[in-house]
Amino acid sequence: MNPEIHPEYKTIKVTCSCGSVFETRSTLGQELQIEVCSECHPFFTGKQKLVDTAGRVEKFKNKYGAPKNEPEAAKAEEK
């Protein structure tokens, strides 16, 4: 990299809210505080919360009503 046009690429210390500390390289040039890292993120720890999609569908149907039975309505229009 050309030193005249590119910022310096330095080693910095990154501290997570869980207490994990690691070093990486960045152009930031100062220490970095983060909220979530690979040590505490649910995707990496396997403690991922699963969303009950069936419950959401039932809630939607209860709120807006189930659709009418389409084949019976089509038969009635044909007659």
KEVEXSE-226920 format. One line per field, with one value per atom (N, C-alpha, C, O): x, y, z; atom name; residue number from 1. Coordinates in pm, whole numbers, plus 50000, padded with zeros to 5 digits. Atoms other than C-alpha are relative to their C-alpha. Example, Ala and Ser with C-alpha at 12.3 -4.5 7.8 and 13.67 -1.06 7.14 Angstrom:
residues 2
px = 50089_51230_50090_50194_49918_51367_49923_49974
py = 49881_49550_50120_50118_49881_49894_50109_50220
pz = 50000_50780_50000_50066_49994_50714_50073_50090
atom = N_CA_C_O_N_CA_C_O
seq = 1_1_1_1_2_2_2_2
***
This chain:
residues 79
px = 50084_50000_50088_50195_49927_50117_49979_49865_50017_50184_49946_49896_50046_50094_49848_49790_50145_49732_49918_49797_50073_49641_50027_50139_49977_49591_50087_50100_49917_49818_49913_49801_50069_49714_50068_50174_49937_49784_49928_49813_50061_49722_49928_49985_50079_49441_49943_49936_50061_49284_49849_49802_50146_48911_49949_49988_50056_48715_49849_49782_50143_48368_49935_50003_50072_48099_49997_49974_49996_48125_50134_50149_49868_48489_50107_50224_49905_48655_50085_50033_49908_48964_50083_50134_49916_49143_50062_50019_49932_49376_49969_49957_50021_49313_50071_50126_49937_49445_49892_49791_50099_49260_50064_50176_49955_49298_49945_49976_50059_49103_50107_50100_49888_49422_49979_50066_50025_49264_49925_49876_50071_49108_49853_49799_50139_48759_49918_49960_50095_48466_49882_49822_50113_48202_49902_49937_50104_47878_49993_49966_50014_47881_50121_50163_49887_48170_49968_49859_50023_48208_49995_49949_50005_48245_49861_49823_50130_47900_49881_49767_50110_47693_49925_49987_50079_47404_50027_50018_49974_47487_50123_50123_49875_47839_49998_50067_50004_47753_49902_49908_50099_47465_49879_49795_50114_47218_49901_49849_50086_47007_49854_49812_50141_46644_49922_49939_50079_46405_49865_49803_50127_46098_49891_49908_50112_45766_49917_49829_50071_45639_49856_49769_50138_45331_49911_49796_50076_45218_49969_49862_50023_45255_49892_49810_50102_45044_49863_49767_50128_44770_49953_49834_50036_44778_49947_49849_50045_44745_49860_49773_50131_44453_49891_49779_50098_44276_49968_49854_50019_44325_49925_49834_50057_44229_49902_49840_50092_44024_50060_50141_49950_44095_49933_49817_50062_44033_49881_49878_50118_43701_50045_50149_49968_43699_49981_49867_50001_43784_49926_49846_50070_43660_49848_49780_50146_43308_49948_49843_50043_43285_50004_49918_49988_43400_49887_49835_50111_43136_49869_49788_50123_42861_49990_49880_50001_42963_49972_49914_50019_42958_49853_49812_50142_42592_49916_49795
py = 49881_50000_50124_50125_49875_50350_50079_50114_49931_50528_50142_50198_49863_50865_50011_50113_49991_50780_49904_49921_50098_50485_50021_50056_49987_50498_49884_49782_50105_50296_49883_49902_50124_49936_49945_49883_50033_49870_49885_49854_50101_49593_50073_50159_49940_49689_49892_49775_50092_49527_50021_50134_49996_49444_49935_49823_50051_49398_49987_50083_50026_49242_50024_50024_49979_49308_49874_49882_50125_48940_49982_49893_50007_49000_49940_49940_50058_48833_50111_50215_49903_49018_49930_49820_50054_48957_50114_50229_49900_49138_49976_49863_50005_49219_50120_50203_49886_49461_50089_50041_49905_49776_50134_50162_49864_50127_50096_50215_49917_50255_50065_50184_49945_50297_50015_50069_49994_50272_49875_49798_50118_50009_50009_50118_50008_49893_49924_49817_50067_49802_49951_50029_50055_49568_49935_49907_50059_49420_49849_49779_50143_49074_49952_50017_50059_48853_49853_49805_50140_48495_49912_49798_50077_48379_50003_49909_49986_48503_50009_50011_49990_48529_49867_49762_50124_48275_49908_49786_50084_48153_49913_49795_50074_48047_49912_49811_50078_47918_49885_49794_50107_47697_50021_49931_49970_47860_50088_50186_49921_47992_49977_49864_50008_48069_49971_50043_50036_47902_50070_50076_49929_48095_49902_49824_50088_47914_50061_50144_49941_47995_49952_50025_50051_47775_50084_50111_49913_47987_50134_50191_49873_48300_49987_50077_50023_48152_49991_50050_50013_48058_50136_50167_49867_48408_50085_50158_49925_48558_49954_50037_50052_48329_50042_50075_49958_48413_50149_50190_49855_48786_50040_50123_49960_48807_49899_49925_50101_48492_49911_49955_50094_48182_50030_50074_49974_48217_49906_49794_50083_48088_49882_49886_50119_47745_50034_50042_49954_47843_49907_49956_50084_47533_50008_50007_49992_47556_50132_50135_49870_47927_50001_50061_50005_47859_49919_49955_50082_47586_50077_50065_49924_47818_50106_50134_49899_48086_49940_50006_50065_47835_49969_49967_50037_47744_50114_50099
pz = 50000_50000_50000_50061_50008_49926_50130_50160_49872_50260_49986_50084_50018_50113_49988_50024_50022_50027_50084_50095_49920_50252_50148_50185_49856_50631_50052_49986_49939_50861_50042_50089_49966_50921_50124_50114_49872_51291_50070_50039_49913_51542_50113_50180_49893_51784_50090_50051_49904_52090_49997_50009_50003_52068_50128_50160_49875_52393_49983_49944_50009_52398_50135_50238_49875_52658_50086_50207_49923_52760_50071_50154_49938_52860_49911_49949_50093_52565_49939_49900_50058_52438_49892_49914_50107_52108_49923_49932_50081_51873_49852_49807_50144_51510_49939_50010_50067_51252_49941_49889_50047_51156_49969_50012_50026_51023_50105_50101_49895_51326_50087_50117_49927_51526_50149_50218_49856_51873_50044_49960_49948_52102_49962_49943_50045_52008_50102_50148_49910_52236_49916_49842_50074_52088_50095_50210_49917_52221_49987_50085_50026_52062_49920_49825_50073_51949_49972_50003_50033_51829_50124_50117_49875_52191_50063_50133_49932_52298_49905_49951_50096_51976_49995_49986_49999_51975_49881_49896_50116_51624_50021_49985_49980_51723_50124_50129_49876_52073_49993_50076_50012_51957_50088_50098_49913_52196_49926_49981_50086_51911_50037_50060_49969_51985_49872_49773_50118_51738_50007_50113_50007_51627_49960_49866_50028_51630_49888_49914_50112_51281_49992_49946_50003_51315_50091_50057_49909_51608_49936_49961_50068_51396_49894_49877_50102_51118_50065_50016_49929_51363_50051_50046_49951_51513_49885_49902_50117_51163_49958_49929_50040_51077_50098_50057_49900_51404_49986_50005_50009_51349_49874_49880_50127_50981_49942_49838_50047_50939_49894_49812_50099_50735_49867_49866_50131_50359_49977_50028_50034_50225_49916_49851_50077_50067_49852_49805_50140_49708_49906_49826_50099_49517_50010_49907_49985_49661_49945_49882_50051_49578_49848_49784_50145_49222_49938_49832_50048_49178_50003_49911_49988_49298_49891_49843_50104_49046_49861_49775_50128_48757_49972_49857_50018_48815_49967_49949
atom = N_CA_C_O_N_CA_C_O_N_CA_C_O_N_CA_C_O_N_CA_C_O_N_CA_C_O_N_CA_C_O_N_CA_C_O_N_CA_C_O_N_CA_C_O_N_CA_C_O_N_CA_C_O_N_CA_C_O_N_CA_C_O_N_CA_C_O_N_CA_C_O_N_CA_C_O_N_CA_C_O_N_CA_C_O_N_CA_C_O_N_CA_C_O_N_CA_C_O_N_CA_C_O_N_CA_C_O_N_CA_C_O_N_CA_C_O_N_CA_C_O_N_CA_C_O_N_CA_C_O_N_CA_C_O_N_CA_C_O_N_CA_C_O_N_CA_C_O_N_CA_C_O_N_CA_C_O_N_CA_C_O_N_CA_C_O_N_CA_C_O_N_CA_C_O_N_CA_C_O_N_CA_C_O_N_CA_C_O_N_CA_C_O_N_CA_C_O_N_CA_C_O_N_CA_C_O_N_CA_C_O_N_CA_C_O_N_CA_C_O_N_CA_C_O_N_CA_C_O_N_CA_C_O_N_CA_C_O_N_CA_C_O_N_CA_C_O_N_CA_C_O_N_CA_C_O_N_CA_C_O_N_CA_C_O_N_CA_C_O_N_CA_C_O_N_CA_C_O_N_CA_C_O_N_CA_C_O_N_CA_C_O_N_CA_C_O_N_CA_C_O_N_CA_C_O_N_CA_C_O_N_CA_C_O_N_CA_C_O_N_CA_C_O_N_CA_C_O_N_CA_C_O_N_CA_C_O_N_CA_C_O_N_CA_C_O_N_CA_C_O_N_CA_C_O
seq = 1_1_1_1_2_2_2_2_3_3_3_3_4_4_4_4_5_5_5_5_6_6_6_6_7_7_7_7_8_8_8_8_9_9_9_9_10_10_10_10_11_11_11_11_12_12_12_12_13_13_13_13_14_14_14_14_15_15_15_15_16_16_16_16_17_17_17_17_18_18_18_18_19_19_19_19_20_20_20_20_21_21_21_21_22_22_22_22_23_23_23_23_24_24_24_24_25_25_25_25_26_26_26_26_27_27_27_27_28_28_28_28_29_29_29_29_30_30_30_30_31_31_31_31_32_32_32_32_33_33_33_33_34_34_34_34_35_35_35_35_36_36_36_36_37_37_37_37_38_38_38_38_39_39_39_39_40_40_40_40_41_41_41_41_42_42_42_42_43_43_43_43_44_44_44_44_45_45_45_45_46_46_46_46_47_47_47_47_48_48_48_48_49_49_49_49_50_50_50_50_51_51_51_51_52_52_52_52_53_53_53_53_54_54_54_54_55_55_55_55_56_56_56_56_57_57_57_57_58_58_58_58_59_59_59_59_60_60_60_60_61_61_61_61_62_62_62_62_63_63_63_63_64_64_64_64_65_65_65_65_66_66_66_66_67_67_67_67_68_68_68_68_69_69_69_69_70_70_70_70_71_71_71_71_72_72_72_72_73_73_73_73_74_74_74_74_75_75_75_75_76_76_76_76_77_77_77_77_78_78_78_78_79_79_79_79
***
